[in-house]
Amino acid sequence: MGTAELACASLKALAASSQFQVVAVVTQPDRPKGRDLKLQPPAVKQTALAAGLPVLQPERARDPVFVEELRRLDAALIVVAAYGQLLPSSILALPTHGCVNVHTSLLPKYRGAAPIQWAILNDEPETGVTIMQMVEKLDAGAILSQRATPIAQEDNAATLHDRLAHIGAELLLETLPQCVNNTINPRPQDEAAASYARKITKEDGRLDWSQPARSLWNRIRAFTPWPGAYITVGRGELLRAPNPLSSGPPNPRMLKIWKATVLDNLSGRPGEVLEAGGNSIVVACGEAALRIHELQMEGGRRLTVGQFLAGHRWQAGDRLG
């Protein structure tokens, strides 16, 4: 049972393994996406169909008709990864060996929808994957196995997502035979150490220059690719172009910052542009400064700083926000 791209690695691993037979794949219904709002299948559905596996797409997992359909499959075990709905007790009780979940954090830290993003945002040195037994409470079941991985400076939410997906698939294949053979000793979670990783909103990506540069750097990494880290710029001096006839629209626009590094040896008023030339834009923060490497004006494409400055005459002393 899964919906998002994160679950695809685990599904592929199970489908390719001679130890298991995948009798069905459960995912969310197709949803409208894009400007034309055409129905698009979830990533897991696409992976399942490519592997020739039957797909079930109930609107609600607790639908009695669907629960009965699951019962008829007589599955020995249910694997869940990034499904998007809590499972009711009527499903959790069905398989002989229970339901297990692939969760991308070192539980009990970061239960919830966005553990990858919050681990980066909170400057964690490492994260990982937990395989756990499922209970009705969110991500609170006993731990079956865990594997850690460091969060590298070059990591963002996208790169860490992909690495954790593969770690989860490998760990799942190692753990499931022990579940079936009853050779694993589940470890209860420490409720006192639990934390919650709520769902990300677009507003979470907004940058506040009064914060330390390292905090902003983590925010940029945590929210790449979505919702992106951004500021809002107006028509004034920060949108000056070499051609005065193209000085920019009257309304403020969003400016996304895709890549940056921390400069501990520079400081200034928060939001002050300290350097703007060649291939370098440096902005002062509450502590230290950020050197911006890639950015994107709303309605435009992702650019290097050199490409951006060819069309926008920023200069030292300008203010961002």
Steps between C-alpha positions, in 0.01 A plus 500: 500500500657825386443808289799734478828450314668406827315167502604395150844369598346271761237377255761426234713312753206286615385430144850393396564277802451124476415493873166677460194504279328838469130412469379860458611862522278754677539869424300822505263583212624693197491874568475806273835674453660765283351803335247294308406299815518167320477191714848368579578159651709485818865401462432166669223416255732562208767278655247224575355498150849492347566187709168342398354515850128545580415843642225601743413869548241553773403856584505411869698214651230442763230441237337167601484384137873553461579336834306194389693499171825498698370218718438284192863547390605314817837677517752375754643849547426859393784744429421872515718787377386859442138394449339819629221359717489351847396136495205394719514205736286303254797497260780477756349177632471329160844358414646208694830682560354847539565827319844659484591853401808648332555840664777743408625604841667345800187460706377617743641822347293660224176309489267637235488616141830680439784339698763560231439874478487558875818303563690729261328815627590414859868448409504133593837331435329180390167341422399159375227244444289311751305184424225479762189310590188700427244604762207740474703786649714691247851349462494372858542125449786288628832528314607194303821636346678829430783624282662842528662720235685831547347818360775641280554871435413449135173323584160656447156347545509349149837327530428378852158374392654285226770358727253416776265334251776259399614444859140424593462247220819318602410502868149377424628193315731422792230547763194326354635142514568551871141620547360195326731263690437672834875547553484873563449674833283813457615795711236740637553867422592744774197729507690763699746537209235525227476804275262590219587602142191681377406538136689773313318810374606751237550766769769283662730587212505874572845628602546747785837673477501572874566130559856361508651410165525133596128487580417649160741263328322208666163641393614522138620139508196371690247648258668413172322418276167588671381752599837660434669762714402849392480872566272761348646788301323808363534723198767724649875488494524122541335450162707761312586364159763630254216597267281763675206396283496160675514614860260232623133467586326727753412219735747316728631170372633191669872433470603141575848421628605152397859478621710692753793463738572656839773764538587521869754780459260763358222700665276799446144617544262206445392497136781731383669402174872492585620390156334495159726448205652240275361172623444604861208632703562516875222599743544581869291303751429527871830319546762469225396509132380286212665473161230425243590266212171433317172691499180536303267796454130417492401431141862443398741210491758384749822698451853520627586828670701611196201442271269678742720808539516537123135605516473660846732777618536413865776670695657505845283696742167389352254347744302179469185521711 
